Amino acid sequence: MKNTPTFLAGAERSGTTLFRLLVDSHPEITCLEGIDYVLDAIPAKGDFKTIEEYKTFLLTQNVWLTAGMEINDELGTFDAVVDDFLNQRMAAAGKDIVAARIRGSYAEALRVWPEARFVHIVRDPRAVALSTKPFEWGGHVYIGIAKWIDEEREWVELTKTLPQDRWMEIRFEDLVTDHERVLAEVCSFFGVAFTEEMYSYVGETDFEKPIPAKADEWRGIITDEEIRYVESRVGDLLEERGFEPSGLPPLTVTTEDAIKLKKDLRIQRWKQKLELHGWVGPVELLVRKAGIKPLHTPLKKKMNEHERANRKKSWREPGREYSYSPAKQAELAGSSKSAS
Protein backbone atom coordinates (compact mmCIF):
# COMPACT_ATOMS: atom_id res chain seq x y z
CA MET A 1 0.00 0.00 0.00
CA LYS A 2 1.31 3.46 -0.94
CA ASN A 3 2.21 5.83 1.90
CA THR A 4 0.26 9.00 2.69
CA PRO A 5 2.95 11.48 3.75
CA THR A 6 2.40 14.92 5.21
CA PHE A 7 4.50 17.58 3.51
CA LEU A 8 5.93 20.51 5.45
CA ALA A 9 5.65 23.15 2.76
CA GLY A 10 6.99 26.67 2.48
CA ALA A 11 9.24 29.00 0.53
CA GLU A 12 12.99 28.94 0.99
CA ARG A 13 14.18 31.08 3.96
CA SER A 14 10.70 30.86 5.57
CA GLY A 15 11.76 28.78 8.56
CA THR A 16 11.18 25.38 6.97
CA THR A 17 14.37 23.85 8.39
CA LEU A 18 13.53 24.83 11.97
CA PHE A 19 9.98 23.61 11.46
CA ARG A 20 11.22 20.29 10.10
CA LEU A 21 13.51 19.76 13.09
CA LEU A 22 10.67 20.41 15.52
CA VAL A 23 8.35 17.94 13.77
CA ASP A 24 11.09 15.38 13.18
CA SER A 25 11.98 15.41 16.88
CA HIS A 26 8.50 14.22 17.85
CA PRO A 27 8.78 10.62 19.10
CA GLU A 28 6.08 9.46 16.67
CA ILE A 29 6.96 11.45 13.53
CA THR A 30 9.96 11.28 11.21
CA CYS A 31 10.48 14.05 8.66
CA LEU A 32 12.86 13.90 5.72
CA GLU A 33 15.13 16.90 5.29
CA GLY A 34 13.91 17.31 1.73
CA ILE A 35 12.86 15.29 -1.30
CA ASP A 36 14.00 17.50 -4.15
CA TYR A 37 15.78 14.40 -5.45
CA VAL A 38 12.29 12.99 -6.05
CA LEU A 39 10.33 16.06 -7.13
CA ASP A 40 12.99 17.44 -9.49
CA ALA A 41 12.99 14.13 -11.34
CA ILE A 42 9.26 14.25 -12.09
CA PRO A 43 8.38 15.80 -15.46
CA ALA A 44 5.44 18.23 -15.56
CA LYS A 45 3.85 15.91 -18.11
CA GLY A 46 4.63 12.49 -19.46
CA ASP A 47 6.08 9.35 -17.97
CA PHE A 48 8.30 9.08 -14.91
CA LYS A 49 11.99 8.37 -15.35
CA THR A 50 13.19 4.80 -15.75
CA ILE A 51 15.08 3.37 -12.78
CA GLU A 52 18.40 3.57 -14.63
CA GLU A 53 17.79 7.19 -15.62
CA TYR A 54 16.92 7.97 -12.03
CA LYS A 55 20.09 6.37 -10.69
CA THR A 56 22.16 8.62 -12.95
CA PHE A 57 20.16 11.66 -11.84
CA LEU A 58 20.79 10.87 -8.15
CA LEU A 59 24.58 10.98 -8.55
CA THR A 60 24.56 14.78 -8.20
CA GLN A 61 21.74 15.15 -5.64
CA ASN A 62 23.26 16.35 -2.39
CA VAL A 63 20.37 15.55 -0.06
CA TRP A 64 20.10 12.07 -1.53
CA LEU A 65 23.80 11.46 -0.97
CA THR A 66 23.36 12.16 2.77
CA ALA A 67 20.03 10.40 3.24
CA GLY A 68 21.46 6.89 3.62
CA MET A 69 18.79 5.28 1.43
CA GLU A 70 18.99 2.69 -1.31
CA ILE A 71 17.11 1.98 -4.52
CA ASN A 72 15.17 -1.26 -4.48
CA ASP A 73 15.44 -2.43 -8.11
CA GLU A 74 12.87 -5.16 -7.50
CA LEU A 75 10.09 -2.58 -7.17
CA GLY A 76 10.38 -1.87 -10.89
CA THR A 77 8.80 1.60 -11.24
CA PHE A 78 9.88 5.12 -10.30
CA ASP A 79 6.85 5.87 -8.12
CA ALA A 80 7.22 2.58 -6.23
CA VAL A 81 10.95 3.20 -5.69
CA VAL A 82 10.51 6.71 -4.30
CA ASP A 83 7.59 5.66 -2.12
CA ASP A 84 9.90 3.03 -0.66
CA PHE A 85 12.23 5.85 0.45
CA LEU A 86 9.53 6.75 2.98
CA ASN A 87 9.39 3.15 4.18
CA GLN A 88 13.17 3.12 4.61
CA ARG A 89 13.05 6.35 6.60
CA MET A 90 10.31 5.11 8.93
CA ALA A 91 12.16 1.86 9.51
CA ALA A 92 15.43 3.69 10.21
CA ALA A 93 13.78 6.14 12.62
CA GLY A 94 11.58 3.54 14.29
CA LYS A 95 8.50 5.71 13.75
CA ASP A 96 5.14 5.13 12.05
CA ILE A 97 4.29 8.62 10.78
CA VAL A 98 6.28 10.10 7.89
CA ALA A 99 6.61 13.65 6.67
CA ALA A 100 8.94 15.48 4.29
CA ARG A 101 9.93 19.09 3.73
CA ILE A 102 9.17 20.50 0.28
CA ARG A 103 9.33 23.95 -1.30
CA GLY A 104 6.78 24.06 -4.09
CA SER A 105 6.38 21.32 -6.73
CA TYR A 106 3.05 20.38 -5.15
CA ALA A 107 1.54 19.04 -8.36
CA GLU A 108 4.55 16.77 -8.80
CA ALA A 109 4.27 15.51 -5.22
CA LEU A 110 0.59 14.71 -5.73
CA ARG A 111 1.39 12.70 -8.85
CA VAL A 112 3.28 10.24 -6.66
CA TRP A 113 1.26 10.62 -3.45
CA PRO A 114 -2.28 11.70 -4.50
CA GLU A 115 -3.62 11.50 -0.91
CA ALA A 116 -0.81 13.55 0.64
CA ARG A 117 -1.50 16.18 3.30
CA PHE A 118 0.24 19.54 3.79
CA VAL A 119 1.27 21.89 6.58
CA HIS A 120 2.35 25.21 5.11
CA ILE A 121 4.54 27.79 6.85
CA VAL A 122 4.51 31.38 5.60
CA ARG A 123 6.84 34.20 6.63
CA ASP A 124 6.79 37.94 5.99
CA PRO A 125 8.30 38.38 2.49
CA ARG A 126 10.41 41.33 3.62
CA ALA A 127 12.14 39.12 6.18
CA VAL A 128 12.55 36.38 3.59
CA ALA A 129 14.00 38.75 0.99
CA LEU A 130 16.52 40.17 3.46
CA SER A 131 17.75 36.68 4.37
CA THR A 132 18.39 35.79 0.71
CA LYS A 133 21.06 38.47 0.23
CA PRO A 134 24.09 36.31 1.18
CA PHE A 135 23.11 33.55 -1.26
CA GLU A 136 24.15 33.15 -4.86
CA TRP A 137 20.54 32.86 -6.01
CA GLY A 138 19.58 36.00 -4.06
CA GLY A 139 22.08 38.81 -3.68
CA HIS A 140 19.48 41.59 -3.76
CA VAL A 141 16.03 41.66 -2.12
CA TYR A 142 14.28 42.29 -5.43
CA ILE A 143 15.84 39.16 -6.93
CA GLY A 144 15.74 37.03 -3.79
CA ILE A 145 12.00 37.41 -3.20
CA ALA A 146 11.12 35.69 -6.50
CA LYS A 147 11.07 32.20 -4.97
CA TRP A 148 8.69 33.34 -2.21
CA ILE A 149 6.31 34.79 -4.77
CA ASP A 150 6.31 31.64 -6.91
CA GLU A 151 5.85 29.31 -3.95
CA GLU A 152 3.09 31.34 -2.30
CA ARG A 153 1.15 31.62 -5.56
CA GLU A 154 1.50 27.88 -6.07
CA TRP A 155 0.31 27.24 -2.52
CA VAL A 156 -2.75 29.49 -2.90
CA GLU A 157 -3.73 27.61 -6.06
CA LEU A 158 -3.29 24.27 -4.29
CA THR A 159 -5.63 25.24 -1.44
CA LYS A 160 -8.37 26.00 -3.95
CA THR A 161 -8.54 22.34 -4.99
CA LEU A 162 -7.28 20.40 -1.95
CA PRO A 163 -9.93 19.35 0.61
CA GLN A 164 -9.82 21.49 3.77
CA ASP A 165 -9.06 18.51 6.00
CA ARG A 166 -5.84 17.81 4.09
CA TRP A 167 -4.02 21.08 4.76
CA MET A 168 -3.31 23.65 7.42
CA GLU A 169 -1.18 26.80 7.55
CA ILE A 170 0.98 28.40 10.21
CA ARG A 171 2.97 31.65 10.31
CA PHE A 172 6.68 31.66 11.09
CA GLU A 173 6.12 34.66 13.34
CA ASP A 174 3.60 32.68 15.44
CA LEU A 175 5.84 29.62 15.52
CA VAL A 176 8.74 31.49 17.12
CA THR A 177 6.66 33.65 19.50
CA ASP A 178 4.04 31.13 20.63
CA HIS A 179 5.62 27.84 19.66
CA GLU A 180 3.90 25.48 22.09
CA ARG A 181 0.42 26.59 21.00
CA VAL A 182 1.32 26.39 17.31
CA LEU A 183 3.06 23.04 17.69
CA ALA A 184 0.07 21.66 19.58
CA GLU A 185 -2.13 22.58 16.61
CA VAL A 186 0.33 20.97 14.20
CA CYS A 187 0.48 17.83 16.34
CA SER A 188 -3.32 17.66 16.36
CA PHE A 189 -3.27 17.75 12.55
CA PHE A 190 -0.88 14.78 12.64
CA GLY A 191 -3.09 12.99 15.16
CA VAL A 192 -0.53 13.02 17.98
CA ALA A 193 -0.03 15.01 21.19
CA PHE A 194 2.49 17.80 21.71
CA THR A 195 5.55 16.83 23.72
CA GLU A 196 8.62 18.68 25.01
CA GLU A 197 10.67 16.10 23.10
CA MET A 198 10.06 18.23 20.02
CA TYR A 199 12.91 20.43 21.28
CA SER A 200 15.35 17.54 21.62
CA TYR A 201 17.27 18.61 18.50
CA VAL A 202 18.80 21.48 20.52
CA GLY A 203 22.43 20.64 21.30
CA GLU A 204 22.51 17.92 18.64
CA THR A 205 22.26 20.34 15.72
CA ASP A 206 23.27 23.96 15.05
CA PHE A 207 19.69 25.12 15.66
CA GLU A 208 18.25 26.56 18.85
CA LYS A 209 14.76 26.47 20.32
CA PRO A 210 12.40 28.96 18.58
CA ILE A 211 13.48 32.50 19.50
CA PRO A 212 10.71 35.17 19.70
CA ALA A 213 13.08 37.94 18.62
CA LYS A 214 13.42 36.23 15.21
CA ALA A 215 9.88 37.30 14.34
CA ASP A 216 10.73 40.96 13.84
CA GLU A 217 14.51 41.30 13.92
CA TRP A 218 14.54 42.04 10.19
CA ARG A 219 12.81 45.36 10.83
CA GLY A 220 15.95 46.77 12.46
CA ILE A 221 18.19 45.65 9.59
CA ILE A 222 16.35 46.18 6.32
CA THR A 223 16.49 49.63 4.69
CA ASP A 224 13.46 51.61 3.51
CA GLU A 225 14.69 51.24 -0.06
CA GLU A 226 14.87 47.46 0.29
CA ILE A 227 11.34 47.36 1.72
CA ARG A 228 10.11 49.36 -1.25
CA TYR A 229 11.89 46.99 -3.65
CA VAL A 230 10.21 43.96 -2.03
CA GLU A 231 6.76 45.49 -1.83
CA SER A 232 6.97 46.63 -5.44
CA ARG A 233 7.56 43.07 -6.60
CA VAL A 234 5.23 41.28 -4.18
CA GLY A 235 2.34 43.66 -4.85
CA ASP A 236 -1.10 42.63 -3.60
CA LEU A 237 0.25 39.24 -2.52
CA LEU A 238 1.67 40.93 0.60
CA GLU A 239 -1.78 41.64 2.04
CA GLU A 240 -3.34 38.52 0.53
CA ARG A 241 -0.92 36.46 2.61
CA GLY A 242 -1.76 38.43 5.75
CA PHE A 243 1.03 41.02 6.07
CA GLU A 244 0.67 44.78 6.51
CA PRO A 245 2.24 47.12 3.93
CA SER A 246 4.88 49.49 5.27
CA GLY A 247 3.16 52.63 4.03
CA LEU A 248 6.36 53.76 2.30
CA PRO A 249 6.01 55.45 -1.11
CA PRO A 250 5.66 52.92 -3.96
CA LEU A 251 8.75 52.13 -5.99
CA THR A 252 8.53 51.59 -9.75
CA VAL A 253 11.03 49.02 -11.03
CA THR A 254 11.15 48.97 -14.82
CA THR A 255 12.21 46.02 -16.95
CA GLU A 256 15.46 47.86 -17.65
CA ASP A 257 16.02 48.34 -13.91
CA ALA A 258 15.51 44.62 -13.28
CA ILE A 259 17.90 43.66 -16.09
CA LYS A 260 20.55 46.00 -14.66
CA LEU A 261 20.12 44.49 -11.17
CA LYS A 262 20.68 41.00 -12.53
CA LYS A 263 23.68 42.14 -14.54
CA ASP A 264 25.26 43.82 -11.50
CA LEU A 265 24.76 40.65 -9.46
CA ARG A 266 26.42 38.43 -12.06
CA ILE A 267 29.95 39.41 -11.05
CA GLN A 268 29.03 39.02 -7.37
CA ARG A 269 27.79 35.48 -8.04
CA TRP A 270 30.98 34.51 -9.84
CA LYS A 271 32.98 35.80 -6.87
CA GLN A 272 30.78 33.83 -4.45
CA LYS A 273 31.28 30.63 -6.42
CA LEU A 274 35.03 31.19 -6.41
CA GLU A 275 35.09 31.89 -2.65
CA LEU A 276 32.90 28.90 -1.78
CA HIS A 277 34.25 26.27 -4.17
CA GLY A 278 37.56 27.54 -5.56
CA TRP A 279 38.10 27.06 -9.30
CA VAL A 280 35.45 24.30 -9.36
CA GLY A 281 32.60 26.78 -8.86
CA PRO A 282 33.06 28.97 -11.95
CA VAL A 283 34.06 25.99 -14.12
CA GLU A 284 30.94 24.06 -13.05
CA LEU A 285 28.78 27.03 -14.02
CA LEU A 286 30.40 27.28 -17.45
CA VAL A 287 30.12 23.53 -18.08
CA ARG A 288 26.48 23.50 -16.93
CA LYS A 289 25.54 26.39 -19.20
CA ALA A 290 27.34 24.68 -22.10
CA GLY A 291 25.36 21.49 -21.43
CA ILE A 292 28.44 19.23 -21.18
CA LYS A 293 26.94 16.53 -18.93
CA PRO A 294 29.93 14.13 -18.72
CA LEU A 295 32.08 16.95 -17.33
CA HIS A 296 29.35 18.44 -15.16
CA THR A 297 28.72 15.39 -12.96
CA PRO A 298 32.22 15.13 -11.38
CA LEU A 299 32.37 18.91 -10.89
CA LYS A 300 28.96 18.95 -9.21
CA LYS A 301 30.05 16.09 -6.95
CA LYS A 302 33.04 18.13 -5.78
CA MET A 303 30.80 21.11 -5.03
CA ASN A 304 28.37 18.89 -3.12
CA GLU A 305 31.17 17.48 -0.98
CA HIS A 306 32.34 20.97 -0.10
CA GLU A 307 28.79 22.12 0.67
CA ARG A 308 28.13 19.16 2.98
CA ALA A 309 31.34 19.89 4.86
CA ASN A 310 30.47 23.55 5.44
CA ARG A 311 26.71 23.89 5.71
CA LYS A 312 24.84 24.49 8.93
CA LYS A 313 24.17 21.23 10.75
CA SER A 314 20.45 20.47 10.55
CA TRP A 315 20.61 16.74 11.30
CA ARG A 316 21.91 14.66 14.18
CA GLU A 317 25.02 13.04 12.81
CA PRO A 318 27.34 14.37 10.10
CA GLY A 319 26.49 12.68 6.83
CA ARG A 320 23.19 11.03 7.75
CA GLU A 321 19.97 12.81 8.53
CA TYR A 322 18.27 9.90 10.31
CA SER A 323 21.10 8.94 12.63
CA TYR A 324 18.88 8.89 15.70
CA SER A 325 17.27 5.62 14.60
CA PRO A 326 17.49 2.95 17.33
CA ALA A 327 19.64 0.71 15.15
CA LYS A 328 22.05 3.51 14.28
CA GLN A 329 22.31 4.67 17.89
CA ALA A 330 23.20 1.15 18.96
CA GLU A 331 25.81 0.95 16.22
CA LEU A 332 27.35 4.26 17.26
CA ALA A 333 27.33 3.27 20.93
CA GLY A 334 29.14 0.04 20.05
CA SER A 335 31.73 1.94 18.02
CA SER A 336 32.37 4.34 20.91
CA LYS A 337 32.92 1.52 23.35
CA SER A 338 35.30 -0.23 20.99
CA ALA A 339 37.29 2.97 20.48
CA SER A 340 37.63 3.52 24.22
C-alpha positions as a printed Julia matrix, in Angstrom:
340×3 Matrix{Float64}:
  0.0    0.0     0.0
  1.31   3.46   -0.94
  2.21   5.83    1.9
  0.26   9.0     2.69
  2.95  11.48    3.75
  2.4   14.92    5.21
  4.5   17.58    3.51
  5.93  20.51    5.45
  5.65  23.15    2.76
  6.99  26.67    2.48
  9.24  29.0     0.53
 12.99  28.94    0.99
 14.18  31.08    3.96
 10.7   30.86    5.57
 11.76  28.78    8.56
 11.18  25.38    6.97
 14.37  23.85    8.39
 13.53  24.83   11.97
  9.98  23.61   11.46
 11.22  20.29   10.1
 13.51  19.76   13.09
 10.67  20.41   15.52
  8.35  17.94   13.77
 11.09  15.38   13.18
 11.98  15.41   16.88
  8.5   14.22   17.85
  8.78  10.62   19.1
  6.08   9.46   16.67
  6.96  11.45   13.53
  9.96  11.28   11.21
 10.48  14.05    8.66
 12.86  13.9     5.72
 15.13  16.9     5.29
 13.91  17.31    1.73
 12.86  15.29   -1.3
 14.0   17.5    -4.15
 15.78  14.4    -5.45
 12.29  12.99   -6.05
 10.33  16.06   -7.13
 12.99  17.44   -9.49
 12.99  14.13  -11.34
  9.26  14.25  -12.09
  8.38  15.8   -15.46
  5.44  18.23  -15.56
  3.85  15.91  -18.11
  4.63  12.49  -19.46
  6.08   9.35  -17.97
  8.3    9.08  -14.91
 11.99   8.37  -15.35
 13.19   4.8   -15.75
 15.08   3.37  -12.78
 18.4    3.57  -14.63
 17.79   7.19  -15.62
 16.92   7.97  -12.03
 20.09   6.37  -10.69
 22.16   8.62  -12.95
 20.16  11.66  -11.84
 20.79  10.87   -8.15
 24.58  10.98   -8.55
 24.56  14.78   -8.2
 21.74  15.15   -5.64
 23.26  16.35   -2.39
 20.37  15.55   -0.06
 20.1   12.07   -1.53
 23.8   11.46   -0.97
 23.36  12.16    2.77
 20.03  10.4     3.24
 21.46   6.89    3.62
 18.79   5.28    1.43
 18.99   2.69   -1.31
 17.11   1.98   -4.52
 15.17  -1.26   -4.48
 15.44  -2.43   -8.11
 12.87  -5.16   -7.5
 10.09  -2.58   -7.17
 10.38  -1.87  -10.89
  8.8    1.6   -11.24
  9.88   5.12  -10.3
  6.85   5.87   -8.12
  7.22   2.58   -6.23
 10.95   3.2    -5.69
 10.51   6.71   -4.3
  7.59   5.66   -2.12
  9.9    3.03   -0.66
 12.23   5.85    0.45
  9.53   6.75    2.98
  9.39   3.15    4.18
 13.17   3.12    4.61
 13.05   6.35    6.6
 10.31   5.11    8.93
 12.16   1.86    9.51
 15.43   3.69   10.21
 13.78   6.14   12.62
 11.58   3.54   14.29
  8.5    5.71   13.75
  5.14   5.13   12.05
  4.29   8.62   10.78
  6.28  10.1     7.89
  6.61  13.65    6.67
  8.94  15.48    4.29
  9.93  19.09    3.73
  9.17  20.5     0.28
  9.33  23.95   -1.3
  6.78  24.06   -4.09
  6.38  21.32   -6.73
  3.05  20.38   -5.15
  1.54  19.04   -8.36
  4.55  16.77   -8.8
  4.27  15.51   -5.22
  0.59  14.71   -5.73
  1.39  12.7    -8.85
  3.28  10.24   -6.66
  1.26  10.62   -3.45
 -2.28  11.7    -4.5
 -3.62  11.5    -0.91
 -0.81  13.55    0.64
 -1.5   16.18    3.3
  0.24  19.54    3.79
  1.27  21.89    6.58
  2.35  25.21    5.11
  4.54  27.79    6.85
  4.51  31.38    5.6
  6.84  34.2     6.63
  6.79  37.94    5.99
  8.3   38.38    2.49
 10.41  41.33    3.62
 12.14  39.12    6.18
 12.55  36.38    3.59
 14.0   38.75    0.99
 16.52  40.17    3.46
 17.75  36.68    4.37
 18.39  35.79    0.71
 21.06  38.47    0.23
 24.09  36.31    1.18
 23.11  33.55   -1.26
 24.15  33.15   -4.86
 20.54  32.86   -6.01
 19.58  36.0    -4.06
 22.08  38.81   -3.68
 19.48  41.59   -3.76
 16.03  41.66   -2.12
 14.28  42.29   -5.43
 15.84  39.16   -6.93
 15.74  37.03   -3.79
 12.0   37.41   -3.2
 11.12  35.69   -6.5
 11.07  32.2    -4.97
  8.69  33.34   -2.21
  6.31  34.79   -4.77
  6.31  31.64   -6.91
  5.85  29.31   -3.95
  3.09  31.34   -2.3
  1.15  31.62   -5.56
  1.5   27.88   -6.07
  0.31  27.24   -2.52
 -2.75  29.49   -2.9
 -3.73  27.61   -6.06
 -3.29  24.27   -4.29
 -5.63  25.24   -1.44
 -8.37  26.0    -3.95
 -8.54  22.34   -4.99
 -7.28  20.4    -1.95
 -9.93  19.35    0.61
 -9.82  21.49    3.77
 -9.06  18.51    6.0
 -5.84  17.81    4.09
 -4.02  21.08    4.76
 -3.31  23.65    7.42
 -1.18  26.8     7.55
  0.98  28.4    10.21
  2.97  31.65   10.31
  6.68  31.66   11.09
  6.12  34.66   13.34
  3.6   32.68   15.44
  5.84  29.62   15.52
  8.74  31.49   17.12
  6.66  33.65   19.5
  4.04  31.13   20.63
  5.62  27.84   19.66
  3.9   25.48   22.09
  0.42  26.59   21.0
  1.32  26.39   17.31
  3.06  23.04   17.69
  0.07  21.66   19.58
 -2.13  22.58   16.61
  0.33  20.97   14.2
  0.48  17.83   16.34
 -3.32  17.66   16.36
 -3.27  17.75   12.55
 -0.88  14.78   12.64
 -3.09  12.99   15.16
 -0.53  13.02   17.98
 -0.03  15.01   21.19
  2.49  17.8    21.71
  5.55  16.83   23.72
  8.62  18.68   25.01
 10.67  16.1    23.1
 10.06  18.23   20.02
 12.91  20.43   21.28
 15.35  17.54   21.62
 17.27  18.61   18.5
 18.8   21.48   20.52
 22.43  20.64   21.3
 22.51  17.92   18.64
 22.26  20.34   15.72
 23.27  23.96   15.05
 19.69  25.12   15.66
 18.25  26.56   18.85
 14.76  26.47   20.32
 12.4   28.96   18.58
 13.48  32.5    19.5
 10.71  35.17   19.7
 13.08  37.94   18.62
 13.42  36.23   15.21
  9.88  37.3    14.34
 10.73  40.96   13.84
 14.51  41.3    13.92
 14.54  42.04   10.19
 12.81  45.36   10.83
 15.95  46.77   12.46
 18.19  45.65    9.59
 16.35  46.18    6.32
 16.49  49.63    4.69
 13.46  51.61    3.51
 14.69  51.24   -0.06
 14.87  47.46    0.29
 11.34  47.36    1.72
 10.11  49.36   -1.25
 11.89  46.99   -3.65
 10.21  43.96   -2.03
  6.76  45.49   -1.83
  6.97  46.63   -5.44
  7.56  43.07   -6.6
  5.23  41.28   -4.18
  2.34  43.66   -4.85
 -1.1   42.63   -3.6
  0.25  39.24   -2.52
  1.67  40.93    0.6
 -1.78  41.64    2.04
 -3.34  38.52    0.53
 -0.92  36.46    2.61
 -1.76  38.43    5.75
  1.03  41.02    6.07
  0.67  44.78    6.51
  2.24  47.12    3.93
  4.88  49.49    5.27
  3.16  52.63    4.03
  6.36  53.76    2.3
  6.01  55.45   -1.11
  5.66  52.92   -3.96
  8.75  52.13   -5.99
  8.53  51.59   -9.75
 11.03  49.02  -11.03
 11.15  48.97  -14.82
 12.21  46.02  -16.95
 15.46  47.86  -17.65
 16.02  48.34  -13.91
 15.51  44.62  -13.28
 17.9   43.66  -16.09
 20.55  46.0   -14.66
 20.12  44.49  -11.17
 20.68  41.0   -12.53
 23.68  42.14  -14.54
 25.26  43.82  -11.5
 24.76  40.65   -9.46
 26.42  38.43  -12.06
 29.95  39.41  -11.05
 29.03  39.02   -7.37
 27.79  35.48   -8.04
 30.98  34.51   -9.84
 32.98  35.8    -6.87
 30.78  33.83   -4.45
 31.28  30.63   -6.42
 35.03  31.19   -6.41
 35.09  31.89   -2.65
 32.9   28.9    -1.78
 34.25  26.27   -4.17
 37.56  27.54   -5.56
 38.1   27.06   -9.3
 35.45  24.3    -9.36
 32.6   26.78   -8.86
 33.06  28.97  -11.95
 34.06  25.99  -14.12
 30.94  24.06  -13.05
 28.78  27.03  -14.02
 30.4   27.28  -17.45
 30.12  23.53  -18.08
 26.48  23.5   -16.93
 25.54  26.39  -19.2
 27.34  24.68  -22.1
 25.36  21.49  -21.43
 28.44  19.23  -21.18
 26.94  16.53  -18.93
 29.93  14.13  -18.72
 32.08  16.95  -17.33
 29.35  18.44  -15.16
 28.72  15.39  -12.96
 32.22  15.13  -11.38
 32.37  18.91  -10.89
 28.96  18.95   -9.21
 30.05  16.09   -6.95
 33.04  18.13   -5.78
 30.8   21.11   -5.03
 28.37  18.89   -3.12
 31.17  17.48   -0.98
 32.34  20.97   -0.1
 28.79  22.12    0.67
 28.13  19.16    2.98
 31.34  19.89    4.86
 30.47  23.55    5.44
 26.71  23.89    5.71
 24.84  24.49    8.93
 24.17  21.23   10.75
 20.45  20.47   10.55
 20.61  16.74   11.3
 21.91  14.66   14.18
 25.02  13.04   12.81
 27.34  14.37   10.1
 26.49  12.68    6.83
 23.19  11.03    7.75
 19.97  12.81    8.53
 18.27   9.9    10.31
 21.1    8.94   12.63
 18.88   8.89   15.7
 17.27   5.62   14.6
 17.49   2.95   17.33
 19.64   0.71   15.15
 22.05   3.51   14.28
 22.31   4.67   17.89
 23.2    1.15   18.96
 25.81   0.95   16.22
 27.35   4.26   17.26
 27.33   3.27   20.93
 29.14   0.04   20.05
 31.73   1.94   18.02
 32.37   4.34   20.91
 32.92   1.52   23.35
 35.3   -0.23   20.99
 37.29   2.97   20.48
 37.63   3.52   24.22
